[in-house]
Amino acid sequence: MYVVMNVLSIPEDAKGHMAQMFAGSGENMKKIPGCLEFQFLDAVGENKQVVYTKWESEADFEAWRNSDAFAQAHSHDRTSRSPATGSKIEKYTVVYQS
C-alpha cells in the first residue's frame, strides 16, 4: 500500500473555507481505481490541514495523478480560489498495518 499526504499551510480563519472545498472529495475519490481511503485532516493548534489518501499501489496513485479527473480537480480556476499559502507532498510505503 501507498500513502500520500498533501500538507497544506492554511491561515486559521480560512480553515472552514478549505474544508468546504474538500467536502465532496471523499465521495469522488471512492470512484478512483486503487484509492482505498481519503481523509481531510485539520491540525489542532496549527495552521495546516492535510489531504490524506491511501492507495493499493504507487502505480494507482500515479495513474490518478495523470488522469483527467485529477486535472479537473486541480484546475487553475479551482486552485486560484484556494486559501492555502503553501503545500508539501509527502509519500510513504505502508510497512505495517494492523
C-alpha positions, 0 to 999 in steps of 0.5 A: 500500500501507498500513502500520500499526504498533501500538507497544506499551510492554511491561515486559521480563519480560512480553515472552514473555507478549505474544508468546504472545498474538500467536502465532496472529495471523499465521495469522488475519490471512492470512484478512483481505481486503487484509492482505498481511503481519503481523509481531510485532516485539520491540525489542532493548534496549527495552521495546516490541514492535510489531504490524506489518501491511501492507495493499493499501489504507487502505480494507482496513485500515479495513474490518478495523478495523470488522469483527467479527473485529477486535472479537473480537480486541480484546475487553475480556476479551482486552485486560484480560489484556494486559501492555502499559502503553501503545500508539501507532498509527502509519500510513504510505503505502508510497512505495517498495518494492523 
